[in-house]
Amino acid sequence: MKEKNHDYATLSVTGRRAVATALLSALLCFFGCAGDSSKTASAAKYPTGISEDIEQQLKYDARVDNFETGDNDSLVVNVNDAWINSPPGMQERSAGQWYSLWQSGHSGGVVIQHQGNKVASWTSQGGYKPESKSKEEPASEG
């Protein structure tokens, strides 16, 4: 029978490769997981949490162009295309949130406008009421 001799030189090369791979992995993990603990001074400072102040909330809402108090103690919110293109449920939710915050100190409702046209409202009598959309059909050729 033939006996197999173990090649100790081959094992030591394999062992060196394994140790080198483990050290490289540990080094990459150390530098990859280490975070920069210093904060930049130019970082934007936004309010934390949800503000109970309707004016502050509307100011930081990206879907709102501007807002103003209208007649009869109502709030008029001028929204942009982002609000118009959001799903109807999201529109109703934001209008309801604006209304509930507005009602804490006022008696009127919330009117939502886009490019000067009323698109929705929320009142104490009717709740959320979107305006009916009149879709203009493009003229068909042919």
N, C-alpha and C positions, 0 to 999 in steps of 0.2 A: 504494500500500500504506500501510496504517496502521501506524505504529510505536507500540509500547507504551512508555510512559514508566514507569520504576520509581519507585514512590512511596517515597522515602526516609523519610518520616515514619512510614509504616506499618511499615517494617522496624525502625525504632528502637523503636517501641512493642512489637513482637514480641520484640525483643532484650532490652528491659527486663523484660518478663514472664519470659523464659527465665532471666535472671540472678536475678531475684527468686525464682523457683521453685527454682533451684539453691541459693541461699543459705538459703532456708527449709528445704529438704530436709537440707542440711548441718547446720543448727542443730538440727533435730529428731533427726538421727542422733547428733550430739554429746551432747545431753542424754539421749537414750534409751539410749545405750550406756555412758554414764559410770555406774559403779557406786559405791555407798557403801562406802568402804573401812573405815569404822569399824564394829566389831562391838558389838552390844549386850551389856551386862554381865549382863542377865537371861536370856541364851540358855541353854537346857538343855545340860548337859554329859553326853553319853552316852559310853560306852567306844568307842574306835575299833577297827575290825576285829572279828574273831570271837574271843571270849575262850576260853581253854582251861579256865577255871574254871567248872564246872557250876553252882555256886551263883550266880555273877554272871550267867551266861547265862539261867538260869531267872528270875532277878529282873527282868531287862529284857525278857523274852518276854511280849508282850501276851496270848498265849493261855493263860498259866499264872496261876491264881489264887494258889496257894501250893504248897509242896513240903516234904517231911519225909523223914527216914530212917526206914525201917520195920524190921520184924523181919528177921533173917538178913542184915543189911548191905545191904538193898535200898532203892531210892529210890522214894518215892511222890510222884507229880506230880498235883496236882489241877488239871484244865484247865477252861476256861470254854466257853461256847457257840461261840466263834470256832473253837476247835480241833475241836469236835464237828462243826461244819458245814463244815469244810474237806474236800477230796477225800481218799479213802483213801490215795492215794499220798503226799500231803503229811503225813498223820498218821503213816504208816510212816517217812517220812524224818525227821521231828522226833523220833520215838521212838528211831530208830537213832542219831541224833546225841546225844541225851541218854544213851543206853546206852553209846556209845563213850567219852564224856567221863566217865561214872560209873565205868566199868571201869578207868580209869587208876589209881584209888586204892582201889577196893572190889571185893568178890567177888560181890555180889548182883546181881539184875536190876533192871529199872525197871518199876514198876506205874503205870498211868495211870488216874486216876479222874475221874468227872464227877458232881457232886452226891452224893458218897459211894459211888457204884457203880463197880465195876471195868469199864473199857471196853476196855482193851488192856494188853498187857505185852510185855516184851522180856527174854528170858533167854538164857544161854549155850547151854542145851540146845535150846530151841525157836525161838529167834529171835523175830520179831515175830508176836504172836498177838492179833488183835482178838477181842473177845468177840462172840458171835453176838447180833445185834439181834433182839429179839422185837417185831415191829411189831404194835401193837394196831389192829385194823381198826375204824373207826368204824361204829356201828350204822346200817344203811341203813334209811331210812324208806320205808314204802310198801308 
